[in-house]
């Protein structure tokens, strides 16, 4: 029996659309990536406000305090009580003084959980005031208008 | 003259495999580190330790507005009061009252510039109600997205000893 030779062809896949899409995806994720996680904490659920708009300018010497719903404060990854916050704030104030800055010019960002007790937030503000901090920012989640 | 054809035309193909490998690794990295974060905004408050001014306020200035937020034992809001006005639990009522007090007057010496609100909250009140109160007194967003400011000076009543 005579075997017929089948002519084989190398089939090449067109990779161009896939590469295009992949680069677009990379560009998308690169634009949205956020390395600054120091001011975020997944334990804190911020209250919402329609007036809370992202700051247009950088805050001066920001210090972020996370106030939990368990009456504690997280500063620099460490969880302390409101009373235990004072040494940390004194240290921050002395670091600022060494840099020739006044604590009054620094900004304390308060990220309070929506279920945190008001007295805890007030206690945090009072502790900061005792360490000579004057400028506070209450952070809230952006909410669409009514 | 006859031109001699040198050699055969070889098709040069770019090696795509390493590039695709790297691109997929990058894509995997970005997908794994991607976090959806809600946009956050700030309320600026300047609050020195002794901010209360001594003596009566000038006559042209609005009288001090003390917003009292009463809480249930569970920390939920049970009453909003501004001086002698009771708004129940309606922040809209408080907001509209503040608008009626401030009016459209803006600029130096205006009611809007001099108005000051003191928040007197029960200790156990949940913080979200405080933010809602601050939102109600500090302004509103117009349809075109502009923010109209009302009261900019906001402070807290110092916690009562043992509270």
Interface residues (C-beta under 8 A of the other chain):
Chain A: X15 X19 X22 X23 X25 X26 X29 X30 X32 X33 X34 X40 X46 X47 X48 X49 X50 X51 X52 X53 X54 X55 X59 X67 X104 X109 X112 X113 X114 X115 X116 X117 X118 X119 X120 X121 X122 X123 X125 X126 X129 X130 X132 X134 X135 X136 X137 X138 X139 X140 X141 X142 X145
Chain B: X16 X19 X20 X23 X24 X26 X27 X30 X31 X33 X34 X35 X37 X38 X39 X40 X41 X42 X43 X44 X45 X46 X47 X48 X49 X69 X71 X75 X121 X122 X123 X124 X125 X126 X127 X128 X129 X130 X131 X132 X134 X135 X138 X139 X140 X141 X147 X156 X158 X159 X163
